[in-house]
Amino acid sequence: MAVIPIYTYPDPVLAKKCEDVVEINDELITLAHDMVDTMFEAPGIGLAAPQVGRSIRLIVVDLNPGEDAAEAACLFNPTIVSKEGSSCIEEGCLSVPDYAVEVPRAAKVVVEALNEEGKKIRLEAEGMLATCLQHEIDHLEGTVIIDYVSSLKRSLYKKRRLKKMKKGDA
């Protein structure tokens, strides 16, 4: 397994809508496992393929990062099939370092996806898992948390990140 560099905002790959996975093969399973390692290393509770430079519909999630890689869910072509209620908690993102924003989400979701064996699975989630799934699926649509704030706040964030990068702090 390997840790993969995480792309950060405003990299164009984060704004692209991702392509469906047509065939789950050994290369994609290795990518998914490398994404789990990357997520644990970061540390984070979710990671989407565009965050590691791949515009495909693949996410990994684990609410107990680093405890047991086998517990992480690798979801191919995840789709939210139903939403219920509302929630708004502060979220961070590995691709938007040093930033958090409250994002309106559904309180409960049902997600359908393919697992590593290519079998259709259905996840019913609420609380932090529901938020995490919605956050990662947003990435597959080309949306990051900073897209939920005003253009002024986005430009201030970009300026602050550029200044940090010039100093070598990023």
Backbone as CSV, one residue per row, in Angstrom:
resi,resn,N_x,N_y,N_z,CA_x,CA_y,CA_z,C_x,C_y,C_z
1,MET,0.845,-1.186,0.000,0.000,0.000,0.000,0.889,1.248,0.000
2,ALA,0.298,2.335,-0.466,1.080,3.562,-0.597,0.230,4.770,-0.242
3,VAL,0.903,5.806,0.210,0.247,7.080,0.465,0.399,7.921,-0.798
4,ILE,-0.715,8.513,-1.239,-0.773,9.285,-2.479,-0.880,10.768,-2.127
5,PRO,-0.220,11.653,-2.892,-0.381,13.092,-2.624,-1.846,13.520,-2.769
6,ILE,-2.277,14.400,-1.862,-3.642,14.926,-1.895,-3.634,16.271,-2.604
7,TYR,-4.486,16.406,-3.613,-4.619,17.654,-4.353,-5.422,18.639,-3.509
8,THR,-5.038,19.917,-3.573,-5.727,20.923,-2.779,-6.365,21.997,-3.664
9,TYR,-7.396,22.612,-3.097,-8.106,23.708,-3.748,-7.119,24.830,-4.036
10,PRO,-7.152,25.416,-5.218,-8.128,25.350,-6.306,-7.709,24.454,-7.484
11,ASP,-7.060,23.335,-7.244,-6.646,22.469,-8.354,-7.871,22.116,-9.211
12,PRO,-7.754,22.217,-10.542,-8.890,21.969,-11.447,-9.497,20.568,-11.331
13,VAL,-8.718,19.565,-10.933,-9.270,18.207,-10.832,-10.396,18.148,-9.795
14,LEU,-10.358,19.044,-8.813,-11.384,19.047,-7.762,-12.714,19.620,-8.248
15,ALA,-12.695,20.318,-9.357,-13.911,20.946,-9.877,-14.574,20.135,-10.994
16,LYS,-13.963,19.006,-11.361,-14.504,18.201,-12.459,-15.513,17.177,-11.961
17,LYS,-16.568,16.992,-12.753,-17.515,15.915,-12.470,-16.847,14.598,-12.877
18,CYS,-16.926,13.604,-12.016,-16.208,12.344,-12.235,-16.975,11.365,-13.119
19,GLU,-16.201,10.515,-13.787,-16.748,9.470,-14.653,-17.101,8.232,-13.824
20,ASP,-18.136,7.515,-14.256,-18.484,6.244,-13.618,-17.359,5.238,-13.786
21,VAL,-17.217,4.371,-12.804,-16.295,3.243,-12.918,-17.021,2.173,-13.728
22,VAL,-16.427,1.776,-14.849,-17.054,0.806,-15.737,-16.731,-0.624,-15.299
23,GLU,-15.477,-0.831,-14.893,-15.053,-2.166,-14.472,-14.158,-2.037,-13.245
24,ILE,-14.482,-2.784,-12.200,-13.653,-2.793,-11.007,-12.574,-3.852,-11.217
25,ASN,-11.327,-3.376,-11.376,-10.214,-4.284,-11.645,-9.160,-4.153,-10.540
26,ASP,-8.085,-4.926,-10.659,-7.033,-4.918,-9.640,-6.421,-3.532,-9.456
27,GLU,-6.253,-2.796,-10.551,-5.674,-1.453,-10.467,-6.546,-0.532,-9.611
28,LEU,-7.868,-0.596,-9.811,-8.773,0.264,-9.045,-8.873,-0.171,-7.594
29,ILE,-8.798,-1.466,-7.335,-8.820,-1.948,-5.954,-7.551,-1.499,-5.234
30,THR,-6.415,-1.565,-5.920,-5.158,-1.058,-5.337,-5.276,0.433,-5.060
31,LEU,-5.845,1.191,-6.008,-6.057,2.619,-5.798,-6.913,2.854,-4.558
32,ALA,-8.008,2.108,-4.422,-8.900,2.262,-3.269,-8.144,1.998,-1.964
33,HIS,-7.334,0.953,-1.935,-6.571,0.628,-0.723,-5.514,1.698,-0.438
34,ASP,-4.891,2.221,-1.494,-3.934,3.322,-1.312,-4.645,4.574,-0.796
35,MET,-5.867,4.785,-1.249,-6.650,5.925,-0.757,-6.954,5.763,0.734
36,VAL,-7.236,4.539,1.173,-7.470,4.289,2.604,-6.209,4.635,3.392
37,ASP,-5.054,4.169,2.921,-3.788,4.485,3.597,-3.562,5.995,3.650
38,THR,-3.850,6.670,2.543,-3.684,8.122,2.454,-4.613,8.823,3.441
39,MET,-5.865,8.368,3.501,-6.857,8.946,4.409,-6.400,8.774,5.861
40,PHE,-5.921,7.580,6.215,-5.458,7.329,7.583,-4.262,8.208,7.925
41,GLU,-3.342,8.349,6.975,-2.123,9.115,7.183,-2.414,10.600,7.373
42,ALA,-3.455,11.112,6.718,-3.713,12.554,6.658,-3.895,13.268,8.010
43,PRO,-4.640,12.892,8.980,-5.683,11.872,9.012,-7.036,12.459,8.630
44,GLY,-7.902,11.585,8.124,-9.246,11.990,7.760,-10.196,10.818,7.903
45,ILE,-11.494,11.083,7.654,-12.500,10.023,7.761,-13.111,9.687,6.404
46,GLY,-12.693,10.401,5.368,-13.189,10.131,4.027,-12.232,10.705,3.005
47,LEU,-12.251,10.102,1.819,-11.415,10.588,0.721,-12.066,10.168,-0.585
48,ALA,-12.063,11.081,-1.547,-12.634,10.799,-2.866,-11.520,10.791,-3.905
49,ALA,-11.719,9.999,-4.953,-10.696,9.846,-5.991,-10.186,11.172,-6.562
50,PRO,-11.030,12.188,-6.801,-10.482,13.439,-7.333,-9.463,14.089,-6.393
51,GLN,-9.552,13.796,-5.108,-8.602,14.373,-4.160,-7.199,13.794,-4.326
52,VAL,-7.103,12.668,-5.043,-5.785,12.096,-5.355,-5.541,12.135,-6.864
53,GLY,-6.275,13.043,-7.542,-6.016,13.310,-8.951,-6.714,12.403,-9.946
54,ARG,-7.669,11.598,-9.506,-8.372,10.681,-10.410,-9.843,11.091,-10.521
55,SER,-10.302,11.364,-11.724,-11.689,11.809,-11.938,-12.620,10.620,-12.166
56,ILE,-12.663,9.739,-11.173,-13.562,8.577,-11.239,-14.410,8.539,-9.970
57,ARG,-15.554,7.856,-10.062,-16.506,7.795,-8.952,-16.099,6.696,-7.961
58,LEU,-15.204,7.071,-7.063,-14.706,6.172,-6.024,-14.475,6.991,-4.767
59,ILE,-15.020,6.499,-3.636,-14.766,7.130,-2.348,-14.397,6.053,-1.330
60,VAL,-13.677,6.473,-0.306,-13.409,5.606,0.837,-13.813,6.368,2.091
61,VAL,-14.407,5.661,3.048,-14.824,6.284,4.307,-14.537,5.337,5.468
62,ASP,-14.216,5.932,6.609,-14.005,5.171,7.838,-14.073,6.158,8.990
63,LEU,-15.061,5.983,9.854,-15.227,6.922,10.961,-14.240,6.683,12.097
64,ASN,-13.496,5.583,12.042,-12.458,5.290,13.040,-11.116,5.158,12.346
65,PRO,-10.620,6.267,11.774,-9.420,6.177,10.939,-8.208,5.619,11.674
66,GLY,-7.499,4.756,10.975,-6.262,4.220,11.486,-6.402,2.998,12.361
67,GLU,-7.632,2.661,12.770,-7.807,1.521,13.669,-7.704,0.195,12.935
68,ASP,-8.432,0.061,11.826,-8.412,-1.197,11.081,-8.772,-0.897,9.634
69,ALA,-7.769,-0.967,8.756,-7.996,-0.638,7.341,-9.066,-1.517,6.723
70,ALA,-9.240,-2.731,7.230,-10.252,-3.640,6.683,-11.673,-3.134,6.952
71,GLU,-11.816,-2.238,7.923,-13.137,-1.698,8.259,-13.553,-0.552,7.330
72,ALA,-12.613,0.014,6.609,-12.922,1.135,5.718,-13.798,0.659,4.570
73,ALA,-14.766,1.488,4.200,-15.644,1.168,3.081,-15.079,1.780,1.799
74,CYS,-14.903,0.956,0.774,-14.493,1.405,-0.553,-15.734,1.331,-1.436
75,LEU,-16.214,2.475,-1.890,-17.478,2.537,-2.616,-17.263,3.054,-4.033
76,PHE,-17.632,2.248,-5.007,-17.533,2.598,-6.414,-18.906,3.050,-6.897
77,ASN,-18.941,4.147,-7.649,-20.172,4.708,-8.207,-21.252,4.951,-7.139
78,PRO,-20.882,5.550,-6.004,-21.895,5.787,-4.965,-22.910,6.833,-5.408
79,THR,-24.160,6.576,-5.052,-25.254,7.475,-5.381,-26.169,7.602,-4.175
80,ILE,-26.550,8.811,-3.862,-27.534,9.020,-2.791,-28.907,8.775,-3.393
81,VAL,-29.631,7.771,-2.858,-30.947,7.440,-3.409,-32.083,8.026,-2.584
82,SER,-31.796,8.389,-1.333,-32.804,9.107,-0.553,-32.150,9.904,0.557
83,LYS,-32.837,10.998,0.917,-32.368,11.902,1.973,-33.534,12.194,2.895
84,GLU,-33.191,12.447,4.151,-34.234,12.753,5.126,-33.685,13.718,6.163
85,GLY,-34.511,14.663,6.579,-34.124,15.585,7.633,-33.052,16.572,7.199
86,SER,-32.562,17.326,8.176,-31.506,18.278,7.857,-30.518,18.372,9.011
87,SER,-29.323,18.745,8.633,-28.219,18.849,9.572,-27.282,19.928,9.047
88,CYS,-26.561,20.568,9.938,-25.586,21.570,9.505,-24.477,21.609,10.546
89,ILE,-23.392,20.914,10.237,-22.261,20.907,11.154,-21.032,21.451,10.433
90,GLU,-20.066,21.868,11.214,-18.834,22.388,10.644,-18.015,21.237,10.076
91,GLU,-17.585,21.390,8.824,-16.813,20.357,8.140,-15.458,20.911,7.731
92,GLY,-14.475,20.037,7.783,-13.167,20.329,7.229,-12.966,19.438,6.021
93,CYS,-11.878,19.640,5.310,-11.617,18.848,4.102,-10.108,18.762,3.888
94,LEU,-9.641,17.568,3.567,-8.213,17.371,3.315,-7.729,18.178,2.110
95,SER,-8.639,18.514,1.195,-8.271,19.303,0.017,-8.430,20.808,0.226
96,VAL,-8.939,21.192,1.382,-9.082,22.613,1.727,-8.463,22.781,3.118
97,PRO,-7.125,22.717,3.192,-6.449,22.739,4.492,-6.719,24.020,5.277
98,ASP,-6.741,23.855,6.586,-6.875,24.993,7.501,-8.149,25.796,7.275
99,TYR,-9.229,25.096,6.971,-10.497,25.786,6.735,-11.636,24.875,7.159
100,ALA,-12.666,25.467,7.760,-13.865,24.714,8.124,-15.068,25.603,7.850
101,VAL,-16.164,24.971,7.477,-17.375,25.718,7.150,-18.591,24.854,7.488
102,GLU,-19.658,25.511,7.914,-20.906,24.781,8.146,-21.565,24.537,6.797
103,VAL,-21.916,23.266,6.550,-22.506,22.883,5.275,-23.876,22.247,5.536
104,PRO,-24.926,22.752,4.865,-26.242,22.133,5.043,-26.271,20.757,4.379
105,ARG,-26.695,19.764,5.131,-26.753,18.383,4.653,-28.055,17.738,5.126
106,ALA,-28.347,16.574,4.562,-29.446,15.753,5.069,-28.970,15.056,6.342
107,ALA,-29.874,14.816,7.284,-29.513,14.143,8.531,-29.336,12.643,8.316
108,LYS,-30.119,12.095,7.376,-30.040,10.659,7.063,-29.979,10.500,5.554
109,VAL,-29.203,9.532,5.099,-29.135,9.232,3.668,-29.121,7.727,3.450
110,VAL,-29.560,7.353,2.272,-29.394,5.982,1.801,-28.524,6.084,0.554
111,VAL,-27.424,5.338,0.558,-26.474,5.361,-0.544,-26.378,3.968,-1.150
112,GLU,-26.427,3.922,-2.469,-26.188,2.667,-3.186,-24.861,2.796,-3.902
113,ALA,-24.100,1.707,-3.921,-22.781,1.713,-4.547,-22.397,0.276,-4.885
114,LEU,-21.248,0.139,-5.521,-20.664,-1.180,-5.760,-19.499,-1.343,-4.787
115,ASN,-19.357,-2.554,-4.236,-18.207,-2.823,-3.378,-17.043,-3.321,-4.229
116,GLU,-15.969,-3.738,-3.594,-14.771,-4.171,-4.324,-15.020,-5.395,-5.206
117,GLU,-16.007,-6.182,-4.844,-16.335,-7.367,-5.658,-17.301,-7.032,-6.798
118,GLY,-17.712,-5.777,-6.886,-18.637,-5.367,-7.928,-20.090,-5.647,-7.581
119,LYS,-20.354,-5.990,-6.313,-21.727,-6.257,-5.867,-22.376,-4.962,-5.404
120,LYS,-23.655,-4.819,-5.757,-24.405,-3.635,-5.353,-24.681,-3.718,-3.858
121,ILE,-24.352,-2.634,-3.147,-24.637,-2.572,-1.717,-25.460,-1.332,-1.430
122,ARG,-26.099,-1.349,-0.283,-26.964,-0.243,0.139,-26.577,0.115,1.572
123,LEU,-26.252,1.370,1.797,-25.888,1.848,3.129,-26.938,2.832,3.615
124,GLU,-27.433,2.617,4.821,-28.310,3.590,5.464,-27.468,4.273,6.525
125,ALA,-27.379,5.588,6.461,-26.483,6.302,7.359,-27.147,7.526,7.962
126,GLU,-26.729,7.837,9.176,-27.146,9.076,9.826,-25.967,9.623,10.603
127,GLY,-26.122,10.834,11.112,-25.053,11.436,11.903,-23.803,11.691,11.074
128,MET,-22.636,11.451,11.691,-21.357,11.748,11.050,-21.154,10.938,9.772
129,LEU,-21.596,9.682,9.746,-21.432,8.881,8.535,-22.243,9.465,7.385
130,ALA,-23.455,9.919,7.649,-24.278,10.543,6.600,-23.595,11.800,6.072
131,THR,-23.049,12.615,6.977,-22.341,13.831,6.572,-21.130,13.480,5.720
132,CYS,-20.359,12.507,6.174,-19.142,12.101,5.463,-19.475,11.594,4.059
133,LEU,-20.483,10.748,3.937,-20.865,10.229,2.615,-21.269,11.365,1.676
134,GLN,-22.069,12.300,2.177,-22.505,13.420,1.338,-21.316,14.292,0.931
135,HIS,-20.393,14.509,1.865,-19.201,15.308,1.593,-18.372,14.667,0.480
136,GLU,-18.120,13.358,0.596,-17.288,12.673,-0.403,-18.000,12.568,-1.749
137,ILE,-19.297,12.336,-1.744,-20.047,12.274,-3.005,-20.079,13.654,-3.668
138,ASP,-20.093,14.734,-2.868,-19.957,16.085,-3.425,-18.683,16.187,-4.273
139,HIS,-17.582,15.625,-3.763,-16.316,15.665,-4.511,-16.478,15.041,-5.897
140,LEU,-17.275,13.992,-5.994,-17.468,13.312,-7.283,-18.246,14.179,-8.267
141,GLU,-18.951,15.159,-7.734,-19.715,16.090,-8.573,-18.923,17.369,-8.843
142,GLY,-17.687,17.443,-8.339,-16.862,18.630,-8.545,-17.104,19.737,-7.533
143,THR,-17.653,19.372,-6.364,-17.966,20.349,-5.334,-17.091,20.118,-4.107
144,VAL,-16.476,21.184,-3.596,-15.728,21.122,-2.345,-16.390,22.056,-1.335
145,ILE,-16.050,21.902,-0.062,-16.757,22.676,0.975,-16.667,24.178,0.768
146,ILE,-15.586,24.635,0.181,-15.423,26.080,-0.007,-16.409,26.621,-1.049
147,ASP,-17.004,25.735,-1.848,-18.033,26.158,-2.798,-19.318,26.582,-2.083
148,TYR,-19.427,26.250,-0.795,-20.609,26.608,-0.017,-20.502,27.991,0.624
149,VAL,-19.366,28.665,0.438,-19.198,29.997,1.029,-19.246,31.059,-0.074
150,SER,-19.295,32.324,0.331,-19.364,33.426,-0.632,-18.063,33.525,-1.431
151,SER,-18.149,34.164,-2.572,-16.962,34.335,-3.411,-15.904,35.176,-2.687
152,LEU,-16.327,36.097,-1.836,-15.381,36.906,-1.065,-14.576,36.002,-0.116
153,LYS,-15.259,35.121,0.609,-14.563,34.218,1.536,-13.641,33.263,0.772
154,ARG,-14.070,32.832,-0.413,-13.220,31.960,-1.245,-11.943,32.689,-1.654
155,SER,-12.078,33.936,-2.102,-10.893,34.673,-2.551,-9.963,34.977,-1.379
156,LEU,-10.506,35.246,-0.198,-9.667,35.463,0.978,-8.900,34.193,1.335
157,TYR,-9.571,33.059,1.234,-8.903,31.786,1.508,-7.756,31.554,0.519
158,LYS,-8.028,31.781,-0.782,-6.988,31.600,-1.806,-5.774,32.479,-1.522
159,LYS,-6.021,33.749,-1.164,-4.922,34.672,-0.875,-4.104,34.178,0.319
160,ARG,-4.799,33.725,1.362,-4.119,33.234,2.558,-3.280,31.993,2.240
161,ARG,-3.816,31.080,1.433,-3.094,29.862,1.048,-1.868,30.203,0.198
162,LEU,-2.024,31.132,-0.743,-0.889,31.533,-1.576,0.229,32.130,-0.731
163,LYS,-0.161,32.957,0.241,0.827,33.571,1.127,1.572,32.487,1.920
164,LYS,0.837,31.483,2.432,1.462,30.386,3.177,2.391,29.576,2.283
165,MET,1.957,29.341,1.039,2.762,28.547,0.119,4.087,29.273,-0.206
166,LYS,4.026,30.587,-0.351,5.228,31.371,-0.627,6.194,31.324,0.549
167,LYS,5.638,31.283,1.769,6.480,31.198,2.962,6.994,29.773,3.175
168,GLY,6.373,28.809,2.509,6.779,27.410,2.681,6.079,26.718,3.832
169,ASP,4.965,27.286,4.300,4.212,26.715,5.435,3.164,25.699,4.995
170,ALA,2.842,25.660,3.725,1.713,24.837,3.284,2.090,23.391,3.112
